[in-house]
Structure formats: structure tokens, C-alpha cells
Amino acid sequence: MQFPPGEAPVLVDAPPLVMEPPLMGPPLMGSQMQYPQQAASIVSSISEDEDYTYWRYSKFAIPALLFILALFVTIFCLTAWQSRSDIRREREGVPRDLQPPSPGTAEEGGIRKWKRNMRLATTFLAILFILITFAVFLVTLSPSAKTGINIVLGVLLIILSILALICFAFDVNSERDAEHCTTNPNQWPVVCESRETIATLITIFDALLALLLFVAGLCVIFYGKSGDWTTQVSNPEQLRMKGGLDGVPPGMFSNGVSLVRKWITALALFAALACAITLLVLTIIVHEDRDKLTAIDRFNRPIRTPDGDAEVSGWPLRNTRLRYAVCALVILAVLLNLIPLNMRVVAYVFAFIYICAAALSFTAFGLDVDAIEDAKDLTCPTELSCVTHPYNAVAALDFLGGLFLILYVIVEYFVCHKKKKATGGPPVIIDEPVMI
């Protein structure tokens, strides 16, 4: 149809002409209505964020759960070690060790105590600083702050390597001094067993720890300064918006060299961590080679506890069973929680389990403290020394286990997922849906 020049067509009783935008998105309520592209993306994000049936764990969850898992595995192992029971028979124990009077020379298991203390300090500090180094790698900090912290941690690791080398120098040629002796006052002669093999392993791991800490410290210093030992920048535009790329280490951007350097540093730190833990375990084994005696009277008869049983160093059965139950509950719950189940109901069930386990852990702590106090009130046999400090660690770990469980629930379920208040009302979608 042709119109005269300069005249516009007039449509009577007709809908206005509109330009149809590209259509995408799911149909609405079973109809053929769809949202335009921008509106569909907005609706999609809103539906994901406001879907109350799903639970999204924070970045804090996995490290915290792994730490709790390691803590309760440690409690389980200490309980099995100090219970003085086996799978065939459970025995009632008293949380105190009977030892001969402290000799004039400060030795323990044939090893000087100051050597043991120096080795314990070195291994504890090495484990602590290595874990801090991994934590700094994971947290979000400015490039300059992270570089400075990595340099300080690398210097500390090198200093610890020097301390480990000093321990090695003092332990060389003293392996034959390690022994386990039984000096029962009513028994003669004194029986001693050599612990030269374990002492030799301690000397080897002293040197190995010194080497690994030195290598790990150098890697943290140089690769931290170059930006390789840090999380990479996924979006460089964020740095440009925050002030530009000046002063940003090149290793922060994704490249093959940075990936290799990350692996080298991580492997060095993991190897040093494993070596430090092994050296700590070996030191504790030698420490436990101190003389432990059975409570007997002058007629060589075992001294009875108030319950009528022969006194055996260890925990009461009630404490042992409760601690086994708590450890089994937490270990199983954490392993199941590591499975990616994002249902909100499942997350709430795990939170309830953790709260119950924390209450049981605090109960075990109270029972342990009560058992230790009762052991202190018992009369110590003559010519012997009674000590209860080896059992304090388990009681302390019971308390820390319950505390960390409560803190995890508070941080993960309340702090990291606090409900945001609506400030501007519901979202407004400018583009209306179009019928097709």
C-alpha cells in the first residue's frame, strides 16, 4: 500500500508496533511466556540466591572441618595410648604414673631433658609456622602485605632450620645412651633395654628437618617476593579498579612458571611438616621410656584402688568409653560432611550433631578433670614419685575439641550466613515478558 509523500499512516484499533527483543529463559508457569535476555539472567540469579532449600558452605568450612578432624583423631589416639586396655580386655585405670624418685642427673630415657625440650620446641614451632604459611597463602590480602608476611615466615623457617641443625649436633654420638630401665625398689637387678634404634632415627630426622626447613624457607622468601607463592588474580580488572597494576608481582597472574613454583614450595612445606611431626612422635616415644612402676607394697603385693582392683596407670573406663564415643561421632560426621551435600536440611542436621558432640566433649573434659583430682588425692606409695601431668593433655584437648565445634557452628551457620536485610525492596525488572 502506497502513501502520499509527507503523510504518515494511521492505524485504527491496532496495537502499537514494538520491536521484539531476543528471547531466552524458561517458560513462566506453564505458558509460552519468556523473559528477554537481561531479565532472564536477573531472574535466574534471584532464584538461585533465594532458594531456601540449598546451603552454600563458606570458604572457612573445609579448613575448619579438617582441623576438627585432625584434633579428634589425636584425641582418639591418645585415648588408645593411655587407656592401658586392648581389644580383648578393658581395664580400670588411675590417671597417674608411679616413678622412682627423680635422680640427681636430669635424664629421661637415658637422654638429657634439655635436649628433649630443645627438640620439642623446634618441632612445635616448625609445625606452627608451616601451618601459618599455608594460611597466609589462602587468605585474601594485599600483594604488598602478603609479600612482607611471606618474607618474615621464610626467615623464621630458616632460623628453625638452624635450631634443628643444633639439635642434630647435640644428638650425634649419643644414640647409645637411650634406654628404658625398670628400677623397681623391691626388685633387683635393674633391667634396661636399649633404645638405640629410635635415638638413631631421631638424629636422622634432626638433619632432615634442618634441610627441609632451609629449602622451604628459601622458597617462601623468593617465590613470595615474586608473587608466585600466593593465590592468582582471576580478574586483573579488579586490581585496575583498585589503583592499577603498579607494584603487583608478575607471579600473581596465571602462568606455567608460577604453577610450578607453587608446587615446589607446597611440596617443600609438606615434606618439612611431615618430618617435624615424625620427629615429634619419636621424641614423645623416648619421653615415654621413663620409668613406670606398678604400685606394690613391701610384700610385693599390688596396691588396690578404692574399687578393689589393682592400680594400673590409665583412665577410668567411663572416661575412656565416653571419649571413644565422642571421637567416633565427630570423625564420622566430619567425613560425611565433606561429601558435597548442599541441602539445607542436611546442613542443619550436621550442625545439631556438632552441638551434641561439643556437649559430650565438655562432659568428657569434666570427667577427666575429676579423675585427675581424685588421683591426686590418693596416697602415693613410699619411695616413689606420683605424677599426673602426662594426662593433662587429653583433658585439655577434650575442652578444645568442644570449643572448636561450637566456634565452627557459630561462624559457619551464623556469621558467614547471616541474613541480609532488604534495603530497596524487591528487585525491579525493567523489561516486561513478551508473549509468543
HUPE-V970046 format. One record per helix or strand. SS is the DSSP state (helix for helix, strand for strand). FROM is the first residue (numbers start at 0). TO is the last residue. If there is no record, write none. Layout:
# HUPE-V970046
SS/FROM/TO + SS/FROM/TO
This chain:
# HUPE-V970046
strand/22/22 + strand/32/33 + strand/35/35 + helix/36/48 + strand/53/53 + helix/59/81 + strand/93/93 + strand/96/99 + strand/106/107 + strand/110/111 + helix/112/137 + helix/142/170 + helix/174/176 + strand/178/181 + strand/190/193 + helix/195/224 + helix/235/240 + helix/249/251 + helix/255/286 + strand/292/292 + strand/295/295 + strand/301/301 + strand/303/303 + strand/309/309 + strand/312/312 + helix/316/336 + strand/342/342 + helix/343/376 + strand/383/386 + helix/388/414 + strand/433/434
